[in-house]
Amino acid sequence: MLNIDSIENGIVIDHITAGLGMRVYELLELHKLDTCVAIIKNAKSEKFGKKDIIKIEGVTDIDLDVLGFIDNKATVCVIRDGKLAEKKQPPLPQRLVNIVSCKNPRCITSVEQVDQIFTLCDKEAHRYRCIYCEQEYKK
């Protein structure tokens, strides 16, 4: 059995849909942190069968819009002094700014330095559209 120690101060991102942990790691740019980060893939879960977990030592704030975009069913647990201090559920963001890029070669974002902005167009299907060219973002 694998044993990952608990953290004293930091964040545990729990209940990440199995297989999405590395995507969360990339989009939250956790590789840029100078701290301990543990990624647990395909952990057993009574509720979901399998899940991914990310533990981040020393960090107490992350971009909930990014996490909500990737997996709004994940849970963010803030740990202080070895105890659960706060639990957050990331919302599905209405607007994404510089999180993903438009793939339309005719979009203004492919030729000019402007923010990549997408708005939520279908909440049930988690679909977003580029505000400049209406191109739908496909995960």
C-alpha positions as CSV (number, residue, x, y, z in Angstrom):
1,M,0.0,0.0,0.0
2,L,1.3,3.4,-0.9
3,N,1.6,5.9,1.9
4,I,1.6,9.7,1.3
5,D,2.1,11.7,4.5
6,S,-0.4,14.3,5.6
7,I,0.5,17.9,5.3
8,E,0.7,20.5,8.0
9,N,-0.2,23.6,6.0
10,G,-1.3,23.6,2.4
11,I,-4.0,22.4,0.0
12,V,-5.4,19.0,-0.8
13,I,-7.4,18.9,-4.1
14,D,-9.6,15.8,-3.6
15,H,-12.2,14.0,-5.6
16,I,-10.6,14.9,-9.0
17,T,-12.1,12.8,-11.7
18,A,-9.7,9.9,-12.3
19,G,-7.3,10.8,-15.1
20,L,-7.6,14.6,-14.8
21,G,-4.9,15.1,-12.1
22,M,-2.1,15.8,-14.5
23,R,-4.3,18.3,-16.5
24,V,-5.0,20.1,-13.2
25,Y,-1.3,20.1,-12.4
26,E,-0.5,21.6,-15.8
27,L,-3.2,24.3,-15.9
28,L,-2.6,25.4,-12.3
29,E,1.1,25.6,-13.2
30,L,2.1,23.6,-10.2
31,H,5.4,22.7,-11.8
32,K,6.5,26.3,-11.1
33,L,6.1,26.0,-7.3
34,D,9.2,25.5,-5.2
35,T,7.4,23.2,-2.8
36,C,6.4,19.6,-2.3
37,V,3.5,18.5,-4.6
38,A,2.2,15.0,-4.6
39,I,-0.1,13.6,-7.4
40,I,-2.0,10.5,-6.6
41,K,-3.6,8.9,-9.6
42,N,-6.4,6.3,-9.6
43,A,-6.8,6.2,-5.8
44,K,-9.7,4.1,-4.5
45,S,-12.9,6.0,-3.8
46,E,-16.0,4.5,-2.4
47,K,-18.1,7.3,-4.0
48,F,-16.5,7.4,-7.5
49,G,-14.6,4.1,-7.8
50,K,-11.4,5.9,-8.7
51,K,-10.2,9.4,-8.2
52,D,-7.0,11.6,-8.4
53,I,-5.7,13.6,-5.5
54,I,-3.1,16.5,-5.4
55,K,-1.4,17.6,-2.2
56,I,0.4,20.9,-2.2
57,E,2.6,21.8,0.8
58,G,2.7,25.4,1.9
59,V,0.2,26.8,-0.6
60,T,-3.2,28.0,0.7
61,D,-4.7,29.6,-2.5
62,I,-5.2,28.3,-6.0
63,D,-7.2,29.6,-9.0
64,L,-10.6,28.1,-8.5
65,D,-11.7,29.1,-12.0
66,V,-9.0,26.9,-13.5
67,L,-10.0,24.0,-11.3
68,G,-13.7,24.6,-11.9
69,F,-13.1,24.5,-15.6
70,I,-11.3,21.2,-15.5
71,D,-13.3,19.5,-12.9
72,N,-16.0,21.4,-10.9
73,K,-16.7,18.2,-8.9
74,A,-13.3,18.4,-7.2
75,T,-13.0,19.5,-3.6
76,V,-10.3,21.9,-2.3
77,C,-9.4,21.3,1.3
78,V,-7.3,24.0,3.0
79,I,-5.1,22.5,5.8
80,R,-3.7,24.7,8.6
81,D,-1.7,23.3,11.5
82,G,-2.5,19.7,10.3
83,K,-6.3,20.3,10.5
84,L,-9.0,20.9,7.9
85,A,-9.6,24.7,8.1
86,E,-11.8,25.2,5.0
87,K,-13.4,23.2,2.3
88,K,-14.3,24.7,-1.1
89,Q,-16.2,23.5,-4.1
90,P,-14.9,25.2,-7.3
91,P,-17.7,26.7,-9.4
92,L,-18.0,26.3,-13.1
93,P,-16.6,29.6,-14.3
94,Q,-18.7,31.9,-16.5
95,R,-15.6,33.3,-18.2
96,L,-12.1,31.9,-18.9
97,V,-9.2,34.3,-19.4
98,N,-5.9,33.0,-20.7
99,I,-6.6,29.5,-19.5
100,V,-7.0,27.8,-22.9
101,S,-6.3,29.0,-26.4
102,C,-8.6,29.4,-29.4
103,K,-7.7,26.8,-32.1
104,N,-9.4,28.8,-35.0
105,P,-6.5,29.9,-37.3
106,R,-8.7,32.9,-38.5
107,C,-9.3,34.2,-35.0
108,I,-7.7,37.5,-34.0
109,T,-6.0,35.7,-31.1
110,S,-3.8,33.8,-33.6
111,V,-2.3,37.0,-35.1
112,E,-2.5,39.6,-32.3
113,Q,-1.4,39.7,-28.6
114,V,-4.9,39.8,-27.0
115,D,-6.3,37.9,-24.0
116,Q,-7.7,34.5,-24.8
117,I,-11.3,34.9,-23.5
118,F,-14.0,32.2,-23.5
119,T,-17.5,32.4,-22.1
120,L,-19.7,29.6,-20.9
121,C,-22.4,28.9,-23.5
122,D,-23.8,25.6,-22.2
123,K,-23.6,24.9,-18.5
124,E,-24.9,21.4,-18.7
125,A,-22.4,20.3,-21.3
126,H,-19.6,22.5,-19.9
127,R,-19.1,24.2,-23.3
128,Y,-17.2,27.4,-23.9
129,R,-16.9,29.8,-26.9
130,C,-14.3,32.3,-27.9
131,I,-15.6,35.8,-27.5
132,Y,-13.9,37.0,-30.7
133,C,-14.8,34.3,-33.3
134,E,-17.4,32.1,-31.5
135,Q,-15.3,29.0,-32.0
136,E,-16.3,26.4,-29.5
137,Y,-13.5,25.0,-27.2
138,K,-13.3,21.3,-27.3
139,K,-11.6,19.5,-24.4
